[in-house]
Amino acid sequence: MAIRVQESLFSKYIRILVVVSCYWFVSISLVFVNKYLLSSDHFKINAPLFVTCFQCIVTVVLCAVLSFLASIVPSLISFPSIKVNISILRQSITCLISPTLGKR
């Protein structure tokens, strides 16, 4: 049986600070990457929906990997489990696809 060490208040604050700082860094970086990809003369990507969908897919994959790693090594990684509700997924995909099908 594992012995759980009580975390001090200071270490909790440091953990929160690190998580918020990482979130802020990733969020701001993503804004600048999007700006560069979509307005740069070097890339000339005229597909903002593709960029957005790709970023969402990468996010889902990263969350799935972190969830899997947290189930294997819970002492190192703390991440919630992912539960997929198929009926909600179907409704979401239908709502996304149905407006585009009527505009042919």
C-alpha positions as CSV (number, residue, x, y, z in Angstrom):
1,M,0.0,0.0,0.0
2,A,1.4,3.4,-1.0
3,I,2.0,6.1,1.6
4,R,0.6,9.4,0.4
5,V,2.6,12.4,1.6
6,Q,0.5,15.4,2.6
7,E,1.2,18.3,0.2
8,S,2.0,21.6,1.7
9,L,0.0,24.7,0.9
10,F,3.0,26.4,-0.7
11,S,3.6,23.4,-3.1
12,K,-0.2,23.5,-4.0
13,Y,0.2,27.2,-4.9
14,I,3.3,26.5,-6.9
15,R,1.5,23.7,-8.8
16,I,-1.4,26.0,-9.6
17,L,1.0,28.7,-10.7
18,V,2.8,26.2,-13.1
19,V,-0.4,24.9,-14.6
20,V,-1.9,28.4,-15.2
21,S,1.4,29.6,-16.6
22,C,1.6,26.6,-19.0
23,Y,-2.0,27.2,-20.1
24,W,-1.3,30.9,-20.7
25,F,1.9,30.1,-22.6
26,V,0.2,27.5,-24.8
27,S,-2.9,29.7,-25.4
28,I,-0.9,32.8,-26.4
29,S,1.5,30.7,-28.5
30,L,-1.5,29.2,-30.4
31,V,-2.8,32.6,-31.2
32,F,0.5,33.7,-32.6
33,V,0.9,30.4,-34.6
34,N,-2.6,30.9,-36.1
35,K,-1.8,34.5,-37.0
36,Y,1.4,33.4,-38.7
37,L,-0.1,30.5,-40.5
38,L,-3.1,32.4,-41.8
39,S,-1.6,35.7,-42.7
40,S,2.0,34.8,-43.7
41,D,3.2,35.2,-47.3
42,H,5.4,32.3,-46.7
43,F,2.7,29.6,-46.1
44,K,-0.3,31.2,-47.9
45,I,-2.8,28.9,-46.1
46,N,-6.3,30.0,-47.0
47,A,-8.0,27.3,-44.9
48,P,-8.9,28.6,-41.4
49,L,-11.4,25.8,-40.7
50,F,-8.8,23.2,-41.6
51,V,-6.3,24.7,-39.2
52,T,-9.0,24.9,-36.5
53,C,-10.1,21.3,-37.0
54,F,-6.5,20.0,-37.1
55,Q,-5.8,21.8,-33.8
56,C,-8.9,20.3,-32.3
57,I,-7.9,16.8,-33.4
58,V,-4.4,17.2,-32.0
59,T,-5.9,18.4,-28.7
60,V,-8.2,15.3,-28.5
61,V,-5.3,13.0,-29.2
62,L,-3.1,14.7,-26.6
63,C,-5.9,14.4,-24.0
64,A,-6.4,10.7,-24.9
65,V,-2.6,10.1,-24.5
66,L,-2.5,11.9,-21.2
67,S,-5.5,10.1,-19.9
68,F,-4.0,6.8,-20.9
69,L,-0.7,7.7,-19.2
70,A,-2.5,8.8,-16.1
71,S,-4.2,5.4,-15.8
72,I,-0.8,3.7,-16.1
73,V,1.3,5.9,-13.9
74,P,-1.0,7.8,-11.6
75,S,1.9,8.8,-9.3
76,L,3.4,10.9,-12.1
77,I,0.5,12.2,-14.1
78,S,-2.9,13.5,-12.9
79,F,-5.4,13.7,-15.7
80,P,-9.1,12.9,-15.8
81,S,-10.4,9.9,-17.7
82,I,-12.1,10.5,-21.1
83,K,-15.6,9.2,-21.5
84,V,-17.1,9.4,-25.0
85,N,-20.9,9.5,-25.3
86,I,-21.6,8.2,-28.9
87,S,-25.1,9.7,-29.1
88,I,-23.8,13.2,-28.3
89,L,-20.9,12.7,-30.7
90,R,-23.4,11.7,-33.5
91,Q,-25.6,14.7,-32.7
92,S,-22.6,17.1,-32.8
93,I,-21.4,15.7,-36.1
94,T,-24.9,15.9,-37.6
95,C,-25.2,19.5,-36.5
96,L,-21.8,20.3,-38.1
97,I,-22.5,18.5,-41.4
98,S,-26.2,19.2,-42.0
99,P,-25.9,23.0,-42.7
100,T,-23.2,22.3,-45.3
101,L,-25.2,19.6,-47.1
102,G,-28.1,22.0,-47.9
103,K,-25.9,24.5,-49.6
104,R,-25.0,22.5,-52.7
